[in-house]
């Protein structure tokens, strides 16, 4: 399995934080899932989908030296910290770079760290071992450095960690059953992600009627009016009626699913998750914004 593509274990969705002595709780780091493969001096980094991205991260040389095992496969999150918290867009910036000079510069402007939370393999496979045995191996194997560190966790205290991550504007927490095995390419209820609800003001690009939903967008530094999802929950009947009356005068094109409108209306939504392509998931409509300009609906990292 060394230096081959492995689909990592996935997270199920938890509804709310809880305390349970049968679980440990980790911060949910906001970056890219990265599997690190090491043998001797060689180290490779694989994304969640199995793409090798080693050349993008010169920090891996220092990280490899901090792994005190000749051979290892480690599950981690690659992050870039800004003012002490991980910023997804900053790591994505590193992931987009391909020019060697720009990568070299970015090591100083956007330094990457790999937060490690599991070990799959050393001189033998460890995926069938209980989680806490793997955690012990990890603590003995990885020396803290600016480029790599084991993740912190709390035993039994999910609510406290959830509040702490909220104070630090982090994404949420991950609850893991202490006796859980590592199951590649499996979404298990033994691992639960519990995210903080976030609010964002978006512009409305179009709407659908069956079922009713708004196609929402945001402005980014390099692209304007980018669609970021469809919100279908949270509407009262009067919300739909009011929107449809206002949208009549903004109609532009139409396709099989969507009536597109000129970007003249904004609304506020809540969401729980965001994909690597900035698509917002688990969205809920909170109200139209009549004092907001579409050009002011900007994604802020």
Secondary structure, DSSP 8 states (H G I E B T S, - for coil): -TTS-----EEEE-SS----TTEEEEE---SEEEEEEEETTEEEEEETTS-B-GGG-TTHHHHHHTB-SSEEEEEEEEEEEETTEE-HHHHHHHHH---HHHHHHHHHHS-EEEEEEEEEESSSB-TTS-HHHHHHHHHHHB--BTTEEE--EEES-HHHHHHHHHHTT--EEEEEETT----TT-EEEEEEEEE--EEEEEEEEEEEETTEEEEEEEB-SS-SSEEEEEE-BS--HHHHHHHHHHHGGGEEEE-SS-EEE-S--EEEEEESEE-TT--EES-EEEEEETT--GGG-B---
